[in-house]
Amino acid sequence: MSQTEIYDVFVIGGGINGCGVARDAVGRGYSVYLTEMNDLASGTSSGSTKLIHGGLRYLEHYEFRLVREALMEREVLWRNAPHIVWPMRFVLPHHKGLRPAWLLRLGLFLYDHIGGRKLLPKTRTLDMTRDPAGRPLKKLFTRAFEYSDCWVNDARFVVLNARDAADRGAVIATRSKVVDARRDQGMWTLQLEDGSGRRWTVRSRLLVNAAGPWIDEVLGTAMGRNSAHNVRLVQGSHIVIEKKFDDPRAFFFQNSDGRIVFAIPYEEDFTLIGTTDRDYDGDPKDVRITDEETDYLCAAASEYFAEPVRHEDIVWTYSAVRPLYDDGASKAQEATRDYVLKAEGGDGEAPLINIFGGKITTYRRLAEHVLEKIEDYLGRKGPAWTSGAPLPGGDFPAQAFEAEVARLQADYPFLEGFHARRLMRLYGTRARVLLGNAGALEDLGRCFGADLYEAEVRYLIANEWAVGSQDVLWRRTKRGLRLTDEETTALESFMREAVSA
């Protein structure tokens, strides 16, 4: 495709918002070019708590529109991606001296009734002296509330939106940075540069700035607006420990400072604990969990678990910054999680749409609202369509995941149950594309450790923009939790040769 072609929409940012906008736009008939300076989902979109949720605590800040929209999206996203989105029950122990039981019941009543819930089960009250959920907790917690939300594999969610956009005709250019963006004769002229220093030019009728934590940097360096300050960077960190409990339900813990922490079953053998909320002033690419945050998460979880969470229990940590719209809130945890869209241009001036804030749960609705603004500038093409369109691999009924795993094992009987389940969770029905005509494990090629085989790695290189071992181990899969340093080095060497071949 010629780099001098004029595109309708140019998107900066390969996180969930950028990929969601690109997918929606190309599906309506616009020509789309998306660029991401690193790997897809390498920033905020792979550093979330990995929940599709209404945001129960946002009710305290009266963000009813955001909560209702998010609640309505839960089952939409579950239906569209039943391989990487699935229901999860959350146990909220009642902690005397914190939020009163009547307030929790009221919040959960709203949670059950304002979001069009159809498939997810409703809230119920638990006797923690009898319910299995009480076993790992201190005996002082005798009552709890159990409610529904959903879990999502966040990084894969981004990649699958990008894959669908590309399948529909969008250009997805990873590891390509916009170094200059200027208006020229009613259009945008953008200069891009890749890691090797190669530069090229793309022209577009409209520009969407979905750079997340880097949105002000894009406005400053690429567009010359050095005074831009629109986002408040809030750091959220998580720890992963060896499995703390066997129950499939997650826990929602209230803390005495008003903040909350989740403890969630993770990757079969682990427990994910997070998140934190603290203002961040550094470069987003340098964000790392601090000792203070580690202490906080260990202490918060230890208030509830009978067996304390210690530093030596931690097997992995991750941290990211949320680019919240700067609404002047005094505390990081009080800053709005809602998204704000700001459009400018028109009447002969090339349009620009900036996306501030947002949540992974509401990315699809955010994209629809961006498309409304795009239509105002470029004219309407196709109708809204994403509410009923499955993501790649998600073309099966929302409640049929186990049946799909059984079908995959029947088609490939050499797969162990855990392996088949993992492939279905990551790739859905496209696992068959990955496995091809394999009749035995040996047909999948070299094993890099755990159950990560060459066929999967080559599929990720060919279909999902994976270039290095970090892309595969920590974003496309979470095999990084199980591979040794030596195995990781061997994978990196293999991928370097495979990508350059």
Secondary structure, DSSP 8 states (H G I E B T S, - for coil): --TT-EEEEEEE--SHHHHHHHHHHHHTT--EEEEESSSTT-SGGGSS--EE---GGGGGGT-HHHHHHHHHHHHHHHHH-TTTEEEEEEEEE--TTSS-HHHHHHHHHHHHHSS--SSS---EEEETTTSGGGTTB-TT--EEEEEEEEEE-HHHHHHHHHHHHHHTT-EEEESEEEEEEEEETTEEEEEEEETTS-EEEEEEEEEEE--GGGHHHIIIIIT--TT---EEEEEEEEEEEE-----SSEEEEE-TTS-EEEEEEETTTEEEEE---EE--S-GGG----HHHHHHHHHHHHTTBSS---GGGEEEEEEEEEEEE----SSGGGS--SEEEEEEEETTEEEEEEEEE--GGGHHHHHHHHHHHHHHHH---S---GGG---TT--S-TT-HHHHHHHHHHH-TTS-HHHHHHHHHHHGGGHHHHHTT--SGGGG--EEETTEEHHHHHHHHHHS---SHHIIIIII--GGGT--HHHHHHHHHHHHHHHH-
